[in-house]
Structures are given as C-alpha cells and as structure tokens.
C-alpha cells in the first residue's frame, strides 16, 4: 500500500491536486461507488469494471474487486479490509485520474437521525424551528464542538446538573468587594453567589431585583449536556465552558472585563495564575452605553491575535449598536436578536456594526417565545437548579458563540476572521423584518458547518470597513470617505456589497455614490423630495466587475437640499470570492463606567 502524496499509474503520477482533493473527501470505508462516463466500456460491462478494479488495485497496492452494478449504472467496488483515510484517498485519486471515470466516492454508512432525548428539547424552538430557528440539529452530524473551550465572561456559574459535566476551570475577576457580593476580591472560584440588589443600591431610583444567574443561562445555551434524558440541549454540547466572573451587584467594571478577555485567550494577568483552559471562543453577553474604548479594543485585538473568536451582544436598547460597547468594538462578532417569527426583537439594537442575528426571543408575545436555558430558583442566594425562559441579545449571543465552537471544532485551522466570514456568508435572509440593520441575516448552523467542513455552503467574502465618522453639511459640498482595498485578485465582483450607515433627519436630501479606484462612479441613491424618513442604513449591490478590486474606493455623500444635516457613521465593502476580512476599522473611545449584563430576563 502506498502512502505517498502521489499514487503511481500506468501513465505516470497522479497530480498532487487530485490526490489532495481525494483525501479531502475520503473517509475510512469498505466500498467505493464509481461512476463511469457514457461511452466507457466499464459503464455497461461488469467484466470490464471488474478488470478495471483489479488493475487499479495493483497500482495502489490494495485488493479491489467489482461487487455489483447499482441502479444508476455506477459500479460498487469492494476495498477489501477496512482501509485508512489515506489509503481510501489513494484509491479515489487513482480512479479520478482516469479520464473515463466521472466520479468515485466512498460508500458511506448512514445512521438514523433522531432528536436529542433531553426532556425540554421540544421547547427549544430557537434551535430547530424552520421559520426562525438556527438549524442547529443539521450541524450536529458533523460537529458538536468537541475540543473547543468557550469562555463565558459574565456573572459566573451556579451549579447545575445539566451543565456540570461541561464546566472546566475559570476565575473570579471581580476586584471590588462592593460588586463581588461574595465577601472577597479576585480568586479562582467563579461561583455565582447571586447579583440581587436592593432598591436604590445601583443609583437613585434604581429598582430592587432578584439574582439573574445570567452566566448560567448563557452557558446552558452554548453547552448544556445533551442526550442525557433531562433538561435542554446545548448548541455545542461537545464543547467545554470556562466561567469567568466579571459581573456582580450593579454590573462590572471595564478593568475586570479587560483582564478576563486577556486571561481567557491565553494572555498573562498580574497576580492571576496561568490559564490552563485557554478559550478558542469568548462570549460576552454584556454591555454599556458609549462607544468602545481604546483599552477594551486593545484587549480584544490581542485576544483575536492569539486566535480567540470574540462574540458580543448588540444590546437591548432598541438603539444603534454603534452607541454601545463592546458592541461597537472592532474585530468582534456583534449579535442582534430575533423573535420567534424571525423579525428583529423589539428591544434589540441594530445598525451597521451588527454582524449577524440569532434567536433572542420575545416573551411579551408569550413566555414560551423566549429562550429556555439552565437557571437557579434562588431569588438571592443559590437554591435549587431550574430552567427558565429569558429574552435579550444576551440570549442571542451564545447562539453565535456556540456556532463558532461548532465551526472551530469542524475546522480547527480557521482564524477568528475566517470563522466570522463563514458565519456571515452562510446566513439566510431574515424571515421577518429588521429595521435598522441586522447584519448578514439569521445565522444558519448547518450550512455554516457544512461550508467549513467542505460539504456545502460558502466560506464567505472579504470585508473592508471604515468606521471614521464624517459630517454631512446641510446643502453643502459632497463629502468622501475612503477605504483602501488590497489583497484581492483581479476585478471586483458583479455583486459587490456596499453597506452604508448614515444618520440624517431627512434622507430624501441625500445623494450617495460609490467611487471606484479609477474615479468611475456608481449611483447608490438619488435624492427624493418625497422621502421624509430618517437615516440610511442598508446594503447596496453593485456590478463592479469592470473595476480593479485593489485600490482606494470612496463613498461620496452629498446633501442637496436645505434644513437638515447628518453624519456618515460607517460603511463597508464585501468582496467575493471567499477570503479573510481585516479588522473592522479603528478603535474608538468612550468614558469608562461599569458594564452591565444585557437584561436577559423576561420584560414585565
């Protein structure tokens, strides 16, 4: 048996391309299905097909034999003893190098697919419903998240038997004892003591609240134990959860969150032992008002540089996510929330910084329309374990963190940028409505995992973004915002995507053009005296196939009528075919203040 990169044939050597392609599709197998091209003797003669199998067996050092003819006319070829993936690849390559062969594929063993036996799985519409579910069961035959650790930077973890087997070591990063509520500062115990507050404790007029057990709810969505005959199913139930505690009474500080991001991704934090459970994915279902600070951005950039994908909540303010952090940070996957009908949830933030949407639920239309996950019944201190429906972008975010874990497990070589690109490229259109912008659409787990494992879908495009805001003067000269594009081969695509985020009190005044590197212009929007609505937040498709891709592209915006002003907040270009998108823009600043978990509890 040969194990070299190229098998020998009577006419020479099979090319590396054929051999590598065969290896990518091969699996340990006992039989091959071989289709011959019309006109080939082997396509109709069993004797010829048998002789061909014997000849190819001699060339590869394997014992091949024709077994029978399928109803399609293909030949079923026996491989003898069960061969390794490399050996099967050698045989497939030998067949594919034959110009008379149309295809040669393993005769794969199929198994019946059944729903998990978790007792509450039927209530998890967010995983499987055709309208607005994330098509998670379709991903499980390929990936369950095995080998991946997800750091949940949140309120910590309260013991739950439907999660315990998937919990690994974490850390309590809360340094302020007034916030920690556990009587001490930082330590190696990320147990959640509860984040309940008394009236006025979080500021004048703030209401009393019970403990949320927010981090445990988030963790259950990602990796609840599945197939154990109880509770719920986790999206990446083969993954591990490392709970990192940064949120306590009234929220948590940027400084603690920054250290948690650093440590989770394998960086060093003074006074904290080295992390033995470095995370491939970070989930941050938390946020505060104001744009991303340079301090937070620096920590995120370093984490991504170490290979960790960072997933964050868009926020629950029905506002532009650009006004919130870490949603507005660069180099993260920002997640908006959809309801059970597939529309943007009424509370969810939106805008051009949103990358993707995922089920977040909406309990105002019925409790069962929320997201069911692991919880605790204690109103203050921990009590008995439970399950509950919550809603929020906090609930949508772990759907994408779980998907990122599935993707990373299916293809460990992928970078964070490639994972983001694949998730966005394989999203489906929002089934309902999304005013303001919900990114690439509703995430589709099955299609994304199929794409990165080579069995379908798309691996995405390359996105270049400008987040430098430019004022648009009232009835004034046109303004221009540049984006430098490099690393793209050939011309731009015929489906160049131009995403625009402009705030303006009367958008009918605006004329918007895309300017190619050679100065050619493409009209995206003309002025209209009858369009009195505010803002332009949409994605245009441009046939730019006559333009060289590389160079400086510009968005030109002009206000052609009096009495209204606006701002170009950001814009981006997405090129096909697939590639690795760069960091989104440059760091922005905001004043430091405590961060709060996005409210994940049912609205009153």
Backbone torsions as a table, in degrees:
resi	resn	phi	psi	omega
1	UNK	NA	132.9	178.6
2	UNK	-92.7	140.7	176.3
3	UNK	-121.2	14.1	-179.9
4	UNK	-75.4	168.6	-178.0
5	UNK	-71.8	-13.2	-179.7
6	UNK	-138.6	123.2	177.5
7	UNK	-83.4	151.1	-178.9
8	UNK	-86.7	140.9	175.4
9	UNK	-125.4	166.7	179.4
10	UNK	-59.9	-23.5	-177.1
11	UNK	-103.7	2.5	178.9
12	UNK	141.3	-144.0	-173.3
13	UNK	-111.3	132.9	174.7
14	UNK	-65.0	136.3	-176.8
15	UNK	-65.7	153.5	176.9
16	UNK	-58.3	-35.1	-179.0
17	UNK	-60.8	-46.5	178.9
18	UNK	-63.8	-43.3	-177.8
19	UNK	-63.5	-45.6	-178.8
20	UNK	-68.8	-37.1	176.5
21	UNK	-63.8	-39.0	178.2
22	UNK	-65.2	-41.3	-179.5
23	UNK	-65.5	-34.2	179.6
24	UNK	-65.3	-29.5	-177.4
25	UNK	-102.3	-6.4	-175.4
26	UNK	-82.3	161.7	174.6
27	UNK	-152.5	157.8	174.0
28	UNK	-53.0	129.2	-173.9
29	UNK	-152.9	164.0	177.9
30	UNK	-109.5	-16.6	-177.7
31	UNK	-143.2	156.5	171.1
32	UNK	-119.8	149.5	169.2
33	UNK	-106.1	118.6	-174.4
34	UNK	-115.9	121.0	175.6
35	UNK	-103.4	126.1	177.8
36	UNK	-96.7	151.5	179.5
37	UNK	-71.5	149.6	177.3
38	UNK	-55.2	137.2	-179.1
39	UNK	98.5	-20.9	177.2
40	UNK	-72.3	137.8	179.7
41	UNK	-58.2	-38.7	-178.1
42	UNK	-65.6	-17.6	-178.9
43	UNK	-69.0	-23.4	-177.9
44	UNK	-125.9	-20.2	-176.1
45	UNK	-101.5	115.7	177.2
46	UNK	-63.3	-35.5	179.9
47	UNK	-63.5	-42.7	179.4
48	UNK	-67.4	-39.5	178.6
49	UNK	-65.0	-37.7	177.9
50	UNK	-65.1	-43.9	179.1
51	UNK	-64.0	-38.1	179.4
52	UNK	-65.0	-41.7	178.5
53	UNK	-61.9	-42.7	179.9
54	UNK	-63.1	-41.4	-179.2
55	UNK	-65.5	-42.7	-179.2
56	UNK	-70.9	-28.7	174.3
57	UNK	-64.3	-40.4	178.8
58	UNK	-64.3	-38.5	-177.7
59	UNK	-69.2	-31.9	-176.9
60	UNK	-100.5	-5.2	-179.3
61	UNK	76.5	22.2	180.0
62	UNK	-116.4	162.6	-178.2
63	UNK	-99.7	89.1	-177.5
64	UNK	-98.9	148.3	178.0
65	UNK	-152.9	137.9	176.0
66	UNK	-66.8	132.4	-177.8
67	UNK	-106.2	-52.4	177.8
68	UNK	-167.0	171.3	178.7
69	UNK	-99.4	131.0	177.2
70	UNK	-81.8	166.7	-179.6
71	UNK	-61.8	-24.9	178.4
72	UNK	-80.9	-8.2	-175.6
73	UNK	97.3	-9.0	178.7
74	UNK	-69.9	156.4	178.9
75	UNK	-98.6	134.9	173.6
76	UNK	-95.1	119.0	-174.2
77	UNK	-111.6	123.6	178.5
78	UNK	-79.7	136.8	-178.9
79	UNK	-99.9	5.3	-179.1
80	UNK	77.1	-139.2	177.7
81	UNK	-61.2	150.2	-178.3
82	UNK	-58.3	121.2	-174.9
83	UNK	-95.4	159.6	174.2
84	UNK	-71.0	167.2	177.6
85	UNK	-59.7	-39.6	-179.9
86	UNK	-65.2	-40.2	-179.7
87	UNK	-68.1	-41.5	176.8
88	UNK	-61.3	-40.5	178.6
89	UNK	-61.1	-38.6	177.6
90	UNK	-60.0	-44.8	-177.9
91	UNK	-68.2	-43.5	178.1
92	UNK	-60.1	-43.6	179.3
93	UNK	-61.3	-38.6	178.8
94	UNK	-62.6	-44.2	177.9
95	UNK	-66.2	-44.3	-176.3
96	UNK	-67.5	-23.0	177.3
97	UNK	-76.0	-11.5	179.9
98	UNK	-83.4	120.6	-177.1
99	UNK	-65.0	-13.2	178.9
100	UNK	-88.4	-4.6	-177.1
101	UNK	-99.4	127.4	178.5
102	UNK	-84.6	-38.8	179.1
103	UNK	-161.9	156.5	174.0
104	UNK	-146.7	117.1	-174.9
105	UNK	-135.0	152.2	177.0
106	UNK	-62.9	147.3	172.9
107	UNK	-85.6	89.8	-170.6
108	UNK	-75.8	148.2	176.5
109	UNK	-88.8	120.3	178.8
110	UNK	-97.7	152.0	-179.4
111	UNK	-129.0	150.4	178.4
112	UNK	-64.2	139.5	178.9
113	UNK	-103.0	128.5	-179.3
114	UNK	-131.6	154.8	175.5
115	UNK	-64.3	152.0	174.3
116	UNK	-58.1	154.1	-179.1
117	UNK	-89.5	11.7	178.1
118	UNK	-63.3	130.8	-168.7
119	UNK	-64.2	-26.7	-178.6
120	UNK	-101.1	7.0	-176.5
121	UNK	-58.8	-35.8	-179.3
122	UNK	-61.1	-16.9	178.7
123	UNK	-92.4	-3.4	-177.0
124	UNK	-92.4	64.5	179.5
125	UNK	-55.4	-30.1	-176.5
126	UNK	-63.6	-20.4	-179.9
127	UNK	-89.1	-36.2	-166.4
128	UNK	-129.4	-16.5	-175.6
129	UNK	-62.8	140.1	-173.3
130	UNK	-68.3	-30.8	-176.9
131	UNK	-71.3	-56.3	-172.1
132	UNK	-133.2	11.2	173.9
133	UNK	-76.3	168.7	-174.0
134	UNK	-98.5	12.5	175.3
135	UNK	55.6	45.6	-177.4
136	UNK	-74.7	-43.1	-178.0
137	UNK	-56.5	-30.3	178.1
138	UNK	-67.2	-17.3	179.0
139	UNK	-88.3	-25.4	-171.7
140	UNK	-62.1	-34.3	177.1
141	UNK	-60.9	-22.6	-179.0
142	UNK	-98.7	-38.8	-175.6
143	UNK	-151.1	139.5	172.9
144	UNK	-119.5	5.8	-179.0
145	UNK	91.0	8.2	-178.0
146	UNK	-56.9	136.3	177.7
147	UNK	87.5	0.2	-176.6
148	UNK	-113.2	138.2	173.6
149	UNK	-109.3	131.9	176.9
150	UNK	-111.5	121.8	175.3
151	UNK	-86.7	122.0	176.7
152	UNK	-100.3	102.5	-178.7
153	UNK	-89.2	103.8	-164.9
154	UNK	-163.2	-139.8	-176.7
155	UNK	-89.3	1.9	-175.7
156	UNK	98.0	-160.3	-173.0
157	UNK	-135.8	130.4	173.5
158	UNK	-106.4	134.4	-171.2
159	UNK	-52.1	133.9	179.9
160	UNK	-150.5	128.1	-174.8
161	UNK	-68.8	-17.3	178.4
162	UNK	-88.5	4.6	179.6
163	UNK	-129.4	-26.5	-166.6
164	UNK	-52.2	-40.8	-176.3
165	UNK	-65.9	-18.7	-178.8
166	UNK	-107.8	12.2	178.0
167	UNK	-96.0	129.7	173.2
168	UNK	-118.6	176.2	-174.0
169	UNK	-57.6	140.4	175.6
170	UNK	-133.0	-146.5	-177.6
171	UNK	-163.3	150.2	174.1
172	UNK	-98.3	109.2	-176.1
173	UNK	-97.2	4.1	-178.6
174	UNK	-76.2	117.0	-175.4
175	UNK	-94.4	-20.7	-176.7
176	UNK	-93.4	117.3	-176.5
177	UNK	-67.3	-21.9	176.0
178	UNK	-68.6	-24.8	179.6
179	UNK	-95.0	-34.1	-169.2
180	UNK	-65.8	-38.1	178.9
181	UNK	64.1	12.6	177.4
182	UNK	-118.7	9.0	174.5
183	UNK	86.0	-2.0	179.2
184	UNK	-148.9	-179.5	179.8
185	UNK	-93.9	-138.9	-176.0
186	UNK	-68.1	140.9	175.4
187	UNK	-163.8	178.4	-175.5
188	UNK	-83.7	8.9	-177.2
189	UNK	-109.7	104.8	-178.2
190	UNK	-87.7	18.5	-179.9
191	UNK	-60.3	138.0	-179.0
192	UNK	-88.0	112.0	179.6
193	UNK	-83.1	-4.9	-174.8
194	UNK	109.6	146.2	-179.3
195	UNK	-121.0	27.8	179.7
196	UNK	-61.6	151.7	179.5
197	UNK	-137.8	153.4	173.9
198	UNK	-88.8	161.6	178.2
199	UNK	-58.4	132.7	178.4
200	UNK	81.5	-5.1	-175.6
201	UNK	-69.8	-27.4	-178.7
202	UNK	-105.6	23.8	179.9
203	UNK	125.7	155.6	-178.5
204	UNK	-55.3	126.0	177.7
205	UNK	86.3	-3.7	180.0
206	UNK	-71.0	139.2	-176.3
207	UNK	-79.6	161.9	171.5
208	UNK	-71.6	149.4	178.3
209	UNK	-147.0	148.6	175.6
210	UNK	-82.5	172.6	179.5
211	UNK	-67.5	137.8	-175.0
212	UNK	-91.0	-28.2	-172.8
213	UNK	50.0	37.4	-172.3
214	UNK	-58.3	-45.7	-178.0
215	UNK	-63.6	-32.7	179.5
216	UNK	-71.9	-37.1	176.3
217	UNK	-63.8	-44.7	178.6
218	UNK	-61.5	-46.5	-177.6
219	UNK	-61.9	-38.0	-179.8
220	UNK	-63.7	-39.2	177.2
221	UNK	-60.6	-38.5	-178.2
222	UNK	-74.1	-49.3	-166.3
223	UNK	-148.0	38.7	171.2
224	UNK	-59.3	143.8	179.1
225	UNK	-61.0	135.5	-172.4
226	UNK	-123.1	144.5	-178.2
227	UNK	79.6	19.3	-178.2
228	UNK	-102.4	11.4	175.4
229	UNK	71.7	18.3	179.0
230	UNK	-152.7	154.5	169.8
231	UNK	62.8	-140.8	-172.3
232	UNK	-109.0	171.6	174.0
233	UNK	-104.7	138.5	175.1
234	UNK	-89.4	150.2	-179.5
235	UNK	-64.7	-48.1	177.8
236	UNK	-114.2	68.0	-170.9
237	UNK	-71.0	-7.9	173.6
238	UNK	-90.1	-6.3	-178.8
239	UNK	-85.1	170.3	176.0
240	UNK	-114.0	149.5	178.8
241	UNK	-110.2	126.6	172.0
242	UNK	-107.0	106.3	-178.0
243	UNK	-80.4	127.1	177.9
244	UNK	-119.6	120.3	-173.2
245	UNK	-91.7	118.1	177.7
246	UNK	-131.0	-13.9	-177.4
247	UNK	-112.7	128.5	177.3
248	UNK	-134.7	-137.9	177.8
249	UNK	-60.4	124.2	174.6
250	UNK	72.2	2.4	177.1
251	UNK	123.8	-144.5	-178.5
252	UNK	-162.9	156.1	-173.5
253	UNK	-91.0	148.7	176.0
254	UNK	-50.4	-42.5	-174.2
255	UNK	-60.4	-40.9	178.7
256	UNK	-70.5	-38.4	179.2
257	UNK	-64.8	-40.6	179.0
258	UNK	-61.6	-44.0	178.4
259	UNK	-65.6	-35.9	179.2
260	UNK	-66.6	-41.4	176.7
261	UNK	-60.1	-45.4	-178.1
262	UNK	-62.1	-49.8	-176.1
263	UNK	-67.5	-41.8	-178.9
264	UNK	-58.0	-36.8	-175.4
265	UNK	-89.7	5.9	176.2
266	UNK	100.5	5.7	176.7
267	UNK	-81.5	169.5	-178.0
268	UNK	-98.9	137.3	176.4
269	UNK	-126.3	125.2	-176.8
270	UNK	-56.1	131.7	177.3
271	UNK	83.3	-1.6	-179.2
272	UNK	-115.4	130.2	-179.8
273	UNK	-59.5	156.2	178.6
274	UNK	-58.9	143.2	-178.8
275	UNK	-79.3	122.3	177.4
276	UNK	-96.5	1.8	178.1
277	UNK	-129.4	59.4	-177.6
278	UNK	-60.2	134.8	-173.5
279	UNK	-92.0	137.3	170.8
280	UNK	-83.3	-20.8	-179.4
281	UNK	-137.1	139.1	173.0
282	UNK	-115.5	133.7	173.0
283	UNK	-110.1	125.0	175.2
284	UNK	-126.1	91.3	175.1
285	UNK	-89.4	63.8	-176.4
286	UNK	-149.4	167.4	179.1
287	UNK	180.0	166.3	176.8
288	UNK	-148.4	167.9	-179.6
289	UNK	-77.9	154.9	-178.4
290	UNK	98.8	154.9	-178.0
291	UNK	-76.8	167.8	-175.4
292	UNK	-63.4	132.3	177.4
293	UNK	-81.3	159.0	175.3
294	UNK	-61.1	-32.5	-179.1
295	UNK	-66.0	-47.0	178.6
296	UNK	-67.0	-42.3	179.7
297	UNK	-59.4	-39.9	-179.9
298	UNK	-61.5	-42.5	179.4
299	UNK	-65.4	-40.5	179.0
300	UNK	-65.8	-45.5	179.5
301	UNK	-58.9	-41.4	-179.9
302	UNK	-66.7	-39.8	178.9
303	UNK	-63.0	-45.9	178.9
304	UNK	-64.8	-37.5	176.4
305	UNK	-61.5	-28.0	176.7
306	UNK	-85.1	-0.1	174.6
307	UNK	100.3	13.1	-178.1
308	UNK	-99.9	128.7	176.6
309	UNK	-82.7	130.3	-176.4
310	UNK	-111.9	121.4	-177.1
311	UNK	-116.1	129.0	-173.9
312	UNK	-133.2	156.3	179.4
313	UNK	-80.4	142.2	177.7
314	UNK	-72.1	-28.0	-179.0
315	UNK	109.8	159.6	-171.3
316	UNK	-115.8	43.4	-173.8
317	UNK	-113.8	5.9	-174.2
318	UNK	49.1	49.3	-172.6
319	UNK	-139.4	168.0	174.9
320	UNK	-66.2	124.1	-178.3
321	UNK	-63.2	-17.3	177.2
322	UNK	-62.5	-17.3	-179.2
323	UNK	-92.5	10.0	-173.4
324	UNK	-135.9	156.0	-179.7
325	UNK	-130.3	142.6	7.6
326	UNK	-85.8	10.4	-179.1
327	UNK	-55.6	-34.7	-177.0
328	UNK	-88.8	0.3	177.8
329	UNK	-68.4	153.6	175.3
330	UNK	-84.1	158.8	172.6
331	UNK	67.7	29.3	174.4
332	UNK	-127.0	165.5	170.4
333	UNK	-101.5	109.5	-177.4
334	UNK	-94.0	129.7	-168.5
335	UNK	-117.5	124.4	171.4
336	UNK	-92.9	164.7	-176.4
337	UNK	-111.1	139.6	173.6
338	UNK	-113.7	159.0	178.0
339	UNK	-96.8	-173.4	-172.9
340	UNK	-70.0	-18.6	175.9
341	UNK	-91.5	-2.9	176.4
342	UNK	90.0	9.4	174.5
343	UNK	-92.8	161.8	174.7
344	UNK	-59.8	129.4	177.0
345	UNK	-60.3	144.5	-172.0
346	UNK	-59.3	-28.3	-177.9
347	UNK	-87.3	-18.0	-168.1
348	UNK	-68.7	138.4	169.7
349	UNK	-69.6	167.5	-170.8
350	UNK	-150.2	-173.6	172.6
351	UNK	116.7	179.6	-172.7
352	UNK	-70.5	-19.5	178.2
353	UNK	-80.7	-10.6	176.0
354	UNK	-72.6	132.1	-179.4
355	UNK	-96.6	-35.7	-170.1
356	UNK	-157.4	158.0	174.6
357	UNK	-116.4	152.6	178.8
358	UNK	-149.7	161.0	-179.8
359	UNK	-60.2	124.5	175.8
360	UNK	-120.7	-12.9	176.6
361	UNK	81.8	163.6	174.3
362	UNK	-152.6	102.1	-173.7
363	UNK	-78.6	-11.3	177.9
364	UNK	-66.1	-19.7	177.3
365	UNK	-97.5	8.9	-178.7
366	UNK	134.4	132.8	-176.5
367	UNK	-54.1	-40.7	-177.1
368	UNK	-68.8	-5.8	175.6
369	UNK	-90.1	5.6	172.5
370	UNK	-87.3	-169.9	179.8
371	UNK	-105.3	118.0	-178.8
372	UNK	-84.7	131.7	177.6
373	UNK	-157.8	-179.7	-176.0
374	UNK	-69.1	144.1	-178.0
375	UNK	-155.8	-168.0	176.3
376	UNK	-138.4	147.6	-175.4
377	UNK	-85.1	-7.1	-177.9
378	UNK	-66.3	133.8	177.4
379	UNK	-83.7	-24.4	174.3
380	UNK	-125.6	-83.6	177.4
381	UNK	-80.3	162.3	179.7
382	UNK	-59.2	143.1	175.4
383	UNK	-129.2	-129.6	-178.4
384	UNK	-85.5	151.1	178.3
385	UNK	-68.4	153.2	-177.3
386	UNK	-155.2	-175.4	173.8
387	UNK	-133.1	148.3	179.6
388	UNK	-154.8	156.3	174.5
389	UNK	-89.0	126.7	171.9
390	UNK	-121.2	166.9	173.1
391	UNK	-134.8	155.1	175.9
392	UNK	145.4	163.4	170.8
393	UNK	-66.2	-18.8	172.2
394	UNK	-61.6	-29.9	179.8
395	UNK	-85.7	-30.6	177.7
396	UNK	-70.2	-38.7	-175.4
397	UNK	-58.9	-46.6	178.9
398	UNK	-65.2	-19.9	172.6
399	UNK	-62.6	-41.5	-179.3
400	UNK	-78.2	-35.5	174.8
401	UNK	-62.0	-41.5	176.5
402	UNK	-63.1	-41.6	177.4
403	UNK	-63.8	-41.5	177.4
404	UNK	-58.8	-37.8	177.3
405	UNK	-66.1	-41.2	176.0
406	UNK	-59.9	-43.9	-178.5
407	UNK	-65.2	-46.7	-179.1
408	UNK	-63.0	-38.2	178.4
409	UNK	-67.3	-39.2	-179.3
410	UNK	-69.4	-31.1	-178.9
411	UNK	-145.7	84.7	-173.4
412	UNK	-61.7	-17.2	-177.5
413	UNK	-78.5	-10.1	-175.1
414	UNK	-69.3	140.5	174.9
415	UNK	-83.8	164.8	175.2
416	UNK	-55.6	-39.3	179.5
417	UNK	-64.7	-39.5	179.0
418	UNK	-69.4	-34.9	176.1
419	UNK	-64.5	-46.2	177.3
420	UNK	-59.6	-45.2	-178.9
421	UNK	-60.5	-43.2	-179.4
422	UNK	-65.9	-41.9	179.4
423	UNK	-61.7	-43.0	-178.4
424	UNK	-72.5	-39.3	-177.6
425	UNK	-67.6	-25.1	-175.8
426	UNK	-106.1	11.0	174.9
427	UNK	-69.9	156.5	173.6
428	UNK	-107.5	162.8	-178.3
429	UNK	-58.9	143.1	175.9
430	UNK	-56.7	122.8	-176.4
431	UNK	-69.5	-21.8	176.7
432	UNK	-107.6	-129.4	-179.7
433	UNK	-123.3	153.7	176.9
434	UNK	-145.7	90.2	175.2
435	UNK	-71.9	134.6	176.6
436	UNK	97.5	-20.1	176.9
437	UNK	109.2	120.3	178.7
438	UNK	-119.7	32.5	176.6
439	UNK	70.4	-143.1	-173.8
440	UNK	-75.5	-10.8	-179.3
441	UNK	127.0	-160.8	-179.7
442	UNK	-88.3	124.5	-176.5
443	UNK	-60.4	143.7	178.4
444	UNK	-124.6	106.9	-173.5
445	UNK	-65.9	-46.2	-175.9
446	UNK	-61.5	-47.5	-177.5
447	UNK	-65.0	-38.3	-179.4
448	UNK	-66.2	-46.0	-179.8
449	UNK	-65.5	-39.0	176.5
450	UNK	-61.0	-38.8	-178.7
451	UNK	-63.8	-46.6	-175.0
452	UNK	-77.4	-17.3	178.1
453	UNK	-97.0	2.8	174.8
454	UNK	84.5	14.5	-177.2
455	UNK	-112.7	14.4	177.9
456	UNK	150.9	-177.8	177.3
457	UNK	72.9	-165.3	-177.1
458	UNK	-133.0	145.8	178.3
459	UNK	-92.5	6.0	168.2
460	UNK	94.0	-173.5	-178.6
461	UNK	-122.9	-175.0	178.5
462	UNK	-105.5	127.9	-176.3
463	UNK	-113.7	132.2	175.5
464	UNK	-118.5	134.6	-171.2
465	UNK	-132.3	143.0	168.7
466	UNK	-116.1	124.9	176.8
467	UNK	-114.1	17.2	176.6
468	UNK	-82.5	114.9	-177.1
469	UNK	-74.4	144.3	-179.7
470	UNK	-134.3	128.2	178.3
471	UNK	-71.3	140.1	177.2
472	UNK	-105.5	109.2	-174.6
473	UNK	-70.3	150.1	-179.9
474	UNK	-68.7	122.7	178.7
475	UNK	47.5	43.0	-175.6
476	UNK	-118.4	-164.6	-179.9
477	UNK	-70.7	156.1	178.8
478	UNK	-68.2	144.3	173.3
479	UNK	-106.2	156.4	-179.9
480	UNK	-132.4	141.3	176.2
481	UNK	-124.0	123.6	-175.4
482	UNK	-94.2	151.1	167.6
483	UNK	-132.4	123.3	177.5
484	UNK	-87.6	122.6	-178.6
485	UNK	-108.8	132.5	177.3
486	UNK	-147.7	161.0	176.0
487	UNK	82.3	8.4	178.3
488	UNK	-101.9	129.7	-179.0
489	UNK	-81.9	136.0	172.2
490	UNK	71.4	-147.9	-175.8
491	UNK	-87.5	164.8	174.2
492	UNK	-67.1	161.1	-177.7
493	UNK	-79.6	167.3	175.6
494	UNK	-78.7	-8.1	178.5
495	UNK	-124.9	47.9	177.1
496	UNK	-63.8	126.0	-178.8
497	UNK	-94.7	128.0	-179.9
498	UNK	-121.1	103.5	-179.2
499	UNK	-95.3	130.5	-172.5
500	UNK	-125.8	136.5	174.1
501	UNK	-129.2	103.9	-179.3
502	UNK	-127.4	128.5	170.9
503	UNK	-96.0	132.3	-178.4
504	UNK	-162.0	137.6	-174.6
505	UNK	-77.3	-12.9	177.1
506	UNK	-149.6	88.2	-170.5
507	UNK	-67.7	-16.0	176.8
508	UNK	-61.5	-19.5	178.7
509	UNK	-73.3	-14.9	-167.9
510	UNK	-92.1	140.5	168.3
511	UNK	-117.7	129.1	-175.4
512	UNK	-126.4	129.7	178.7
513	UNK	-129.2	146.9	168.0
514	UNK	-97.9	129.7	-179.4
515	UNK	-110.7	119.8	-179.5
516	UNK	-75.2	165.6	-179.4
517	UNK	-57.0	-28.7	-179.7
518	UNK	-89.3	4.6	178.3
519	UNK	96.2	-7.5	177.2
520	UNK	-63.7	143.8	-177.7
521	UNK	-116.3	146.8	177.9
522	UNK	-128.0	117.1	-177.8
523	UNK	-72.7	120.8	177.3
524	UNK	-95.3	-38.3	-177.9
525	UNK	-150.5	132.6	174.7
526	UNK	-97.9	164.1	177.7
527	UNK	-75.1	156.5	180.0
528	UNK	-152.5	119.5	-179.5
529	UNK	-69.6	-14.4	-177.7
530	UNK	-99.2	-2.5	-178.7
531	UNK	-96.8	90.9	-174.5
532	UNK	-93.3	1.9	-179.6
533	UNK	-67.1	162.0	179.9
534	UNK	-95.4	150.2	166.4
535	UNK	70.9	151.1	173.1
536	UNK	-126.7	105.9	177.3
537	UNK	-131.4	93.6	-175.3
538	UNK	-158.5	173.0	177.8
539	UNK	-120.3	125.5	177.5
540	UNK	-99.3	150.3	174.5
541	UNK	-112.4	126.8	-174.5
542	UNK	-123.1	133.5	171.3
543	UNK	-82.4	96.8	-178.1
544	UNK	-111.1	26.5	-173.0
545	UNK	-67.6	-13.7	177.6
546	UNK	-89.7	-2.1	-175.8
547	UNK	-104.3	141.3	171.1
548	UNK	-63.5	135.9	-176.4
549	UNK	-70.0	-43.9	-174.8
550	UNK	-78.0	144.0	-179.4
551	UNK	134.3	-171.9	-178.4
552	UNK	-97.8	115.3	174.3
553	UNK	-95.3	151.1	-178.9
554	UNK	-133.0	145.6	168.0
555	UNK	-103.1	123.6	-178.5
556	UNK	-108.7	126.9	-178.0
557	UNK	-129.5	132.6	178.1
558	UNK	-136.4	136.4	172.8
559	UNK	-94.7	116.2	-172.2
560	UNK	-103.0	5.3	179.3
561	UNK	-135.9	162.0	-173.3
562	UNK	-86.2	161.9	167.3
563	UNK	92.7	-3.2	-179.7
564	UNK	-138.3	145.4	176.1
565	UNK	-125.8	171.0	-179.9
566	UNK	-161.5	-174.0	-178.6
567	UNK	-142.3	131.0	168.2
568	UNK	-81.4	108.6	-176.2
569	UNK	-80.6	-44.1	-178.6
570	UNK	-168.0	163.8	171.7
571	UNK	-158.9	160.5	-177.9
572	UNK	-150.5	154.1	177.7
573	UNK	-115.9	133.5	176.4
574	UNK	-120.6	121.1	-178.4
575	UNK	-103.5	141.1	166.8
576	UNK	-106.7	154.4	4.3
577	UNK	-78.5	-167.0	-171.4
578	UNK	-59.8	149.1	175.3
579	UNK	-166.7	-171.1	-179.0
580	UNK	-106.3	115.0	-179.1
581	UNK	-71.2	149.8	178.6
582	UNK	-81.4	-177.9	174.6
583	UNK	-62.9	147.8	179.9
584	UNK	-80.2	101.2	171.6
585	UNK	65.4	-152.2	-177.0
586	UNK	-124.1	159.8	-177.4
587	UNK	-60.3	147.2	175.3
588	UNK	-120.7	167.6	-173.5
589	UNK	-118.1	156.6	173.6
590	UNK	-154.8	162.7	178.6
591	UNK	-75.3	144.2	-179.7
592	UNK	-73.3	140.2	177.0
593	UNK	-163.0	163.7	178.8
594	UNK	-59.4	144.5	174.3
595	UNK	-96.5	148.4	177.7
596	UNK	-120.9	152.2	171.1
597	UNK	-65.5	136.5	172.8
598	UNK	-58.9	128.7	-175.1
599	UNK	-55.7	116.6	-178.7
600	UNK	-105.8	6.9	-176.4
601	UNK	-92.6	152.9	179.0
602	UNK	-54.3	137.2	177.0
603	UNK	-70.5	144.9	179.6
604	UNK	-69.5	NA	NA
